[in-house]
Amino acid sequence: MLKRIRTEALNLMNEKGINFTIADLAKQLGVSKRSIYDHFSSKVNLIEAVLNEILSDLQVQIQEIVNSQQLNTIDKLSALLTASPKALGPLSSRVIVDIKRKLPEQWNKFEYFFDARWQEIEKIIGLGIQQKQFRTFDMRIVQQIYRGSINELYEYQFLTQSNQTFQNAIAAMTDILIFGFIATDNRQPSN
């Protein structure tokens, strides 16, 4: 029942932001509000449980990617840059904006996760540079490009106007970030 409550809560969050009510959730689940309050003391407690499960899932994914023996360096980098929640499902851009504005303590947990993920990304890029798969560049600039792109791709209007999901937009951004604009056949060696 707990997983069902969290999953449906995430569905409502993606649809309505964090402004959904416990009554909305109870109706979707076909249970009484009391049934939900038996498991969660408040709506905020429920939202925190959903977000904590998402972060936990992402942390497990990151460790699996980093420790994978099947992925090469480029595949690890791509997987790290595009990792998204699988346990309950993805977060919509609307939820991200709500969390940033209305639940700053929860958003700080996401920021901490992003920082930890970036450290793993830097290690993989460093390994790729050692292996001569990547060229040397200023990592601070790449981090700003990546974080700036993520922030812009969260924009609900952009996603709806371009008929994109956040995951598809991240995948496209990652492909451009890793492989650039120039087709492999057209690359000229630099002097």
C-alpha positions in Angstrom: 0.0 0.0 0.0 2.9 2.4 0.8 4.4 2.1 -2.7 0.9 2.6 -4.2 0.4 5.7 -2.2 3.8 7.1 -3.1 3.4 6.2 -6.8 0.0 7.8 -7.0 1.2 10.9 -5.1 3.9 11.3 -7.6 1.4 11.1 -10.5 -0.7 13.8 -8.8 2.4 15.9 -8.2 3.4 15.6 -11.8 -0.2 16.6 -12.8 -0.9 19.4 -10.3 2.4 20.2 -8.7 2.6 19.9 -5.0 -0.8 21.6 -4.6 -2.7 18.4 -4.8 -4.7 17.5 -1.7 -4.9 14.3 0.4 -8.5 14.2 -0.6 -7.4 14.1 -4.3 -5.0 11.3 -3.5 -7.6 9.3 -1.6 -10.1 9.6 -4.4 -7.5 8.4 -7.0 -6.6 5.4 -4.7 -10.2 4.6 -3.8 -9.4 4.8 -0.1 -10.3 7.1 2.8 -8.0 10.0 3.7 -7.6 8.2 7.1 -5.9 5.3 5.3 -3.3 7.7 3.9 -2.8 9.4 7.2 -2.2 6.0 8.8 1.0 5.9 6.8 2.0 9.6 6.5 1.4 12.3 9.2 0.9 15.1 6.6 1.0 15.9 2.9 4.5 17.4 3.4 5.6 14.1 5.0 4.3 12.2 2.1 6.0 14.5 -0.5 9.2 14.1 1.4 8.9 10.3 1.3 8.3 10.4 -2.4 11.3 12.7 -3.0 13.5 10.7 -0.7 12.7 7.5 -2.6 13.5 9.2 -5.9 16.8 10.4 -4.6 17.6 7.0 -3.1 16.8 5.4 -6.5 19.1 7.9 -8.3 21.9 7.3 -5.8 21.7 3.6 -6.4 21.7 4.1 -10.2 24.8 6.4 -10.0 26.7 3.7 -8.0 25.7 1.0 -10.5 26.8 3.1 -13.4 30.2 4.0 -11.8 30.8 0.4 -10.8 29.6 -1.2 -14.1 32.1 -3.5 -15.8 29.9 -3.6 -18.9 29.9 0.2 -19.7 32.9 1.9 -21.3 33.9 5.4 -20.3 31.8 7.2 -22.8 28.7 5.1 -22.0 29.3 5.7 -18.3 29.4 9.5 -18.9 26.3 9.4 -20.9 24.4 7.3 -18.3 25.5 9.6 -15.5 24.4 12.7 -17.3 21.0 11.2 -18.2 20.1 9.2 -15.1 16.5 9.8 -14.1 14.2 8.3 -11.4 12.9 4.8 -12.2 11.5 3.6 -8.8 8.4 5.7 -8.8 8.8 7.5 -12.2 10.2 10.8 -13.4 9.5 14.2 -11.9 7.8 16.8 -14.1 9.3 20.2 -14.6 6.3 21.6 -12.7 7.2 19.5 -9.6 10.9 20.6 -9.8 9.8 24.3 -9.8 7.4 23.7 -6.9 10.1 22.0 -4.9 12.6 24.8 -5.5 10.1 27.5 -4.5 8.1 25.8 -1.7 10.2 23.1 -0.2 13.8 24.6 0.0 15.0 21.9 2.5 14.0 19.2 0.1 15.6 21.1 -2.8 18.8 21.3 -0.8 18.8 17.4 -0.8 18.6 17.5 -4.6 21.4 20.0 -4.8 23.5 17.8 -2.6 22.7 14.9 -4.9 23.6 16.9 -8.0 26.9 17.9 -6.5 27.7 14.3 -5.6 26.8 13.2 -9.1 29.0 15.9 -10.6 31.9 14.5 -8.6 31.4 11.1 -10.2 31.0 12.8 -13.7 34.3 14.6 -13.1 36.0 11.3 -12.3 34.7 9.6 -15.4 35.7 12.6 -17.6 39.2 12.5 -15.9 39.5 8.8 -16.8 38.4 9.6 -20.4 41.1 12.2 -20.6 43.7 9.8 -19.3 42.5 7.2 -21.9 42.7 9.9 -24.6 39.0 9.5 -25.3 38.3 13.1 -24.3 40.3 16.2 -24.8 41.4 18.4 -21.9 39.1 21.3 -21.1 38.1 23.5 -18.2 35.8 21.4 -16.1 34.2 24.4 -14.4 32.9 25.6 -17.8 31.5 22.2 -18.6 29.8 22.0 -15.2 28.2 25.5 -15.8 27.0 24.4 -19.3 25.5 21.2 -17.9 23.8 22.8 -14.9 22.6 25.8 -17.0 21.2 23.4 -19.6 19.4 21.4 -17.0 17.9 24.5 -15.4 16.7 25.7 -18.8 15.3 22.3 -19.8 13.2 22.3 -16.6 11.2 25.1 -18.1 7.6 23.9 -18.5 6.8 26.2 -21.4 9.9 25.1 -23.4 9.0 21.4 -22.9 5.3 21.8 -23.9 6.1 24.1 -26.9 8.7 21.8 -28.2 6.6 18.7 -27.4 9.4 17.2 -25.4 9.7 15.2 -22.2 12.3 16.3 -19.8 14.1 12.9 -20.2 14.2 13.3 -24.0 15.5 16.8 -23.7 18.3 15.7 -21.3 19.2 12.8 -23.7 19.5 15.2 -26.6 21.5 17.7 -24.5 23.8 14.9 -23.4 24.4 13.8 -26.9 25.4 17.3 -28.0 27.6 17.8 -24.9 29.4 14.5 -25.4 29.6 14.3 -29.2 29.3 18.0 -30.2 27.9 19.5 -33.3 30.4 18.3 -35.9 29.9 15.0 -37.6 32.8 12.6 -37.0 33.7 12.5 -40.7 34.1 16.4 -40.8 36.4 16.8 -37.8 39.7 18.3 -38.6 42.7 17.6 -36.3 43.4 20.7 -34.2 46.9 22.3 -34.5 
